Amino acid sequence: MDRKNLNLLNENFASFIAPLLNENDPEDYHIIWEFQKFLHDKKLKVLTAESAGLKKWKEILQRR
C-alpha cells in the first residue's frame, strides 16, 4: 500500500461509508474511530518504509 492508495481509501470511506453512519450512535461512531485508527496505522507504516528506503539509498550512495 502506498500514499496514493491510502488517500483513495480515505476519500472512498468519506464519500460512501461515512454518510451512512450516524455519529450520535455509539456503534457507528466506533466504526468511524476504528477506521481512522486503522488508516493512521497504515500511514505510519508507509512513512516508516519510505524513510527506511531513503536511508538505505543514502547509505548506498555514500559508500561509493
Secondary structure, DSSP 8 states (H G I E B T S, - for coil): --HHHHHHHHHHIIIIIGGGS-TTSHHHHHHHHHHHHHHHHHHHHHHHHHHHHHHHHHHHHHH-
